[in-house]
Structure formats: structure tokens, C-alpha cells
Amino acid sequence: MRSWTKAHARTVRTAVFAAVVIAIVIIGALAALASKVDPVFVEGNPKCPAGLTPLEADGTGFHNGVYTDGTLSVTTSNFNADEKSFDWSSNIGVDEVIVKGGPNANVYSYNPEETSDTGLHTPFNDSSGSNYGLSHVLFCYDTEGSPSPSPSGSTTPTSTPTETVSPSPSVSPTESPSVLPTETVRTSVSPSATTSVLGEKLGRTGADIIRLVLFAFMLIGLGVASYVLAIRTRSDR
């Protein structure tokens, strides 16, 4: 009887350990789907900030492939039509990606610039319980300015004067030059977003991460309870 009890305890510990490991793997895999930066929820139809060039990908025919305007080339992959999510990579740095869905958009801002990211998606629709349909995606970028060319020629005097006559000034100026104060230009930066959804929705699934964790541990509890019930039923027989 004692050996059976020890074996039973070892089996329960093994089952619990395996369930915990599986839950950790599932949660880690779901977290890997999240983007590098948290999206910022912006109402309306935001555009690329001033100074950035947009490369637009229409949501109607959005697909896995290459979008380019000759300067920026973006490759989209792992597009999930149900979750309205995708990954991307580019040949040069991208400053901002705007994912428009429904009446609003998710804005992903990168500082410094990024050349890839995963799990971008449209805003979450509370009414339907899923992400909005994809309207379009804007990849906003800038190019580093090339240095200005140096002057092609320089002028040098062809002859050196043999005699220089410099009259000495007899009157020194009495007025000191006035220094005009330099004008300070204050630039106010208005945020491009109104409401942050930091940590609110997870990458592609649009689900609450806390609910996923609770669901994983609920599965662990159900598995352990089922196993213990089975063992007790067998011992009663």
C-alpha cells in the first residue's frame, strides 16, 4: 500500500510539472506573436507625420508579398485574414506603421527606426469581439540627406600687390555695436495619438493576455483534478 501511495504521489507531481511546462510554452509562444512596440490607438484616419514619406498597402488586396515605391521595399508575411494581423520587413528603416481598420487605426512608432516587426494588427472591436477589418497600411519612412556638394572651383588672386597703402584711421568709433538677441523658436510637439492601448490586446489574437494566462492555469487545474479522480475511482474498485 505504501509503495502504491509513493508511486501515486510521483505520478501526480509529474503530471503537474508537465502541465506547468506546457502552459509556460503556450504563453511564451503567444507572447512571441506580439509586436516590438505597443500600438497606440488613434481615432479617425491618421496620416504619416510631416517629413515622412508614405508607402501604402491597400487592405482590399492585402497579401503576403512585396510592396515598393522604388525607394522603400516592404515584404509582408504571415498575414492572418481572420485576425487582420501580419509581419513585415524592409530594405531601409521605417519610422512608423499605421494600420487602419474600421473608423480608427493602430499606430506603431519606432525610435530608432526598425526594418522588421511581427504581429501588427487593426484596432480591436469591442462590439464584435475581434479586430476590425483591414482598410489599409501606411509605412512611413524618411531617407538620410546626402551631403551638399563642395564648390567645384575656387578663386585665387593672380597677382600679389607690391605696395599696400593702408591709411590709419584717425577717428575710432565711439559707438559699440549692438547685439540683437537671438530669437528662440519653441516647437511644440503634439502627440500623434490620443489613447494608448499598452498591453490591452495581444498581437494577432486581439485577446486579453490575462485571460490567456487564467485559461492556461484553468487547463492545468482541470487536468490534475481529472487525473486524481481517475486514480481514486480505480482505488475504490
C-alpha positions in Angstrom: 0.0 0.0 0.0 2.8 2.4 0.9 4.6 1.7 -2.4 1.4 2.4 -4.3 1.0 5.7 -2.4 4.5 6.8 -3.3 4.1 5.8 -6.9 0.8 7.7 -7.0 2.4 10.8 -5.5 5.2 10.7 -8.0 2.7 10.4 -10.9 0.7 13.4 -9.6 3.9 15.5 -9.3 5.0 14.5 -12.8 1.6 15.4 -14.3 1.5 18.8 -12.5 5.1 19.5 -13.7 4.2 18.6 -17.3 1.1 20.7 -17.2 3.1 23.7 -15.9 5.7 23.3 -18.6 3.1 23.1 -21.4 1.4 26.3 -20.0 4.7 28.2 -20.0 5.4 27.1 -23.6 1.9 28.2 -24.7 2.1 31.6 -23.0 5.7 32.2 -24.4 4.5 31.3 -27.9 1.6 33.7 -27.7 3.9 36.5 -26.3 6.3 36.0 -29.2 3.4 37.0 -31.6 3.3 40.5 -30.1 4.9 43.4 -31.9 8.2 45.1 -30.8 6.3 48.2 -29.7 2.8 48.6 -28.3 0.3 50.1 -30.7 -1.2 53.5 -30.0 -4.9 53.8 -30.7 -5.7 56.8 -32.8 -9.2 57.9 -33.8 -10.1 58.7 -37.4 -7.8 58.3 -40.3 -4.2 59.3 -39.3 -1.5 60.1 -41.9 2.2 59.9 -41.8 3.8 62.7 -39.8 5.3 65.7 -41.7 8.6 64.9 -43.2 7.9 61.2 -43.7 7.1 59.5 -47.0 4.2 57.1 -47.0 4.1 53.7 -48.8 0.5 52.5 -48.8 -0.7 48.9 -49.0 -4.4 48.7 -49.7 -6.2 46.4 -47.3 -8.6 45.2 -50.1 -5.9 43.1 -51.8 -3.5 42.9 -48.9 -1.4 39.8 -49.2 2.0 38.2 -48.4 4.4 39.8 -50.8 6.5 42.9 -51.7 5.2 46.5 -51.7 7.6 49.1 -53.0 7.8 52.7 -54.3 11.3 52.4 -55.7 12.9 53.6 -52.5 11.3 51.6 -49.7 10.6 47.9 -50.3 8.5 46.2 -47.6 7.9 42.4 -47.6 4.7 41.3 -45.7 4.4 37.8 -44.4 2.2 35.6 -42.1 -0.9 37.6 -43.0 -3.9 36.3 -41.0 -7.1 37.3 -42.7 -9.2 36.4 -39.7 -7.2 38.3 -37.1 -6.1 41.1 -39.6 -2.5 40.7 -38.4 0.8 40.5 -40.3 4.6 40.6 -40.1 6.8 42.9 -42.2 10.5 43.5 -43.1 12.1 46.3 -45.2 15.2 47.3 -47.0 15.6 50.6 -45.1 14.5 51.8 -41.7 10.8 52.6 -41.1 9.8 55.2 -38.6 6.1 54.5 -38.3 3.5 52.0 -39.4 -0.2 52.9 -39.4 -2.7 50.0 -39.5 -6.1 51.4 -40.4 -9.2 49.3 -39.5 -12.8 50.4 -39.1 -13.1 54.1 -38.0 -9.8 54.2 -36.3 -6.2 53.0 -36.5 -3.3 51.4 -34.6 -0.1 53.4 -34.9 3.3 51.6 -34.3 6.1 54.2 -33.8 9.8 53.1 -33.9 12.5 55.2 -32.4 15.1 54.3 -33.6 13.9 53.1 -36.9 13.1 49.4 -37.5 13.5 47.2 -40.5 11.1 44.4 -39.3 8.3 43.7 -36.8 5.7 41.0 -36.1 2.1 40.8 -35.0 0.8 44.1 -36.2 -3.0 44.3 -36.3 -6.0 46.5 -36.7 -7.8 48.0 -33.6 -9.9 45.7 -31.5 -13.7 46.0 -32.0 -15.4 45.6 -28.6 -18.8 45.1 -30.2 -17.8 42.1 -32.3 -15.1 40.7 -30.0 -12.5 40.7 -32.8 -10.2 43.0 -34.7 -11.7 45.5 -37.3 -11.4 44.7 -41.0 -8.2 45.9 -42.6 -8.6 49.2 -44.5 -5.0 50.0 -45.4 -1.5 50.1 -44.1 0.9 53.1 -44.3 4.7 52.5 -43.9 6.2 55.9 -43.1 9.9 56.5 -43.7 12.5 59.1 -44.4 15.8 59.0 -46.3 19.0 60.4 -44.9 20.0 63.5 -46.8 23.2 63.4 -48.8 25.9 66.0 -48.1 25.9 69.1 -50.2 28.5 69.1 -53.0 31.6 71.2 -52.4 32.3 74.1 -54.7 33.8 73.0 -57.9 36.3 75.9 -58.3 38.0 78.5 -56.1 39.2 81.9 -57.0 42.8 82.8 -56.1 44.4 86.2 -56.9 46.6 86.1 -59.9 49.0 88.8 -58.8 50.3 90.0 -55.5 50.3 93.7 -54.9 53.8 95.0 -54.5 52.7 98.0 -52.4 50.0 98.2 -49.9 48.8 101.5 -48.6 46.6 101.3 -45.5 45.6 104.6 -44.1 45.5 104.6 -40.4 42.1 105.6 -39.1 42.3 108.9 -37.2 38.9 108.5 -35.6 38.0 105.5 -33.5 34.3 104.6 -33.4 32.6 105.6 -30.3 29.5 103.6 -30.7 29.7 100.0 -29.7 27.8 97.6 -31.9 24.5 96.5 -30.6 23.9 92.8 -30.3 20.4 91.8 -31.3 19.0 89.0 -29.1 18.6 85.8 -31.0 15.1 84.6 -31.3 14.3 81.4 -29.7 12.0 79.2 -31.6 9.8 77.0 -29.5 8.4 74.0 -31.2 5.5 72.2 -29.6 5.2 68.6 -30.4 1.7 67.3 -30.4 1.3 63.6 -29.9 0.1 61.8 -32.9 -2.1 59.6 -30.8 -4.8 60.1 -28.2 -5.2 56.9 -26.3 -2.6 54.2 -25.6 -3.5 50.6 -25.7 -0.4 49.5 -24.0 -0.8 45.9 -23.0 -4.5 45.9 -23.8 -4.7 43.5 -26.6 -2.2 40.8 -27.6 -0.5 40.8 -31.0 -2.5 38.8 -33.5 -5.3 37.3 -31.4 -6.6 40.6 -30.0 -7.3 38.7 -26.8 -6.5 39.8 -23.2 -3.2 38.3 -22.0 -4.6 38.0 -18.5 -7.5 35.8 -19.8 -5.0 33.6 -21.7 -2.9 33.1 -18.5 -6.0 32.3 -16.4 -7.3 29.9 -19.1 -3.9 28.1 -19.2 -3.9 27.6 -15.4 -7.6 26.5 -15.6 -6.5 23.8 -18.0 -3.8 22.8 -15.6 -6.3 22.5 -12.7 -8.8 20.5 -14.8 -6.0 18.1 -15.9 -4.8 17.5 -12.3 -8.3 17.1 -11.0 -9.2 14.6 -13.7 -6.2 12.6 -13.0 -6.7 12.5 -9.3 -10.4 11.5 -9.8 -9.4 8.7 -12.1 -6.8 7.4 -9.6 -9.4 7.5 -6.8 -12.0 5.7 -8.9 -9.5 2.9 -9.7 -8.5 2.5 -6.0 -12.2 2.3 -4.9 -12.7 -0.7 -7.3 
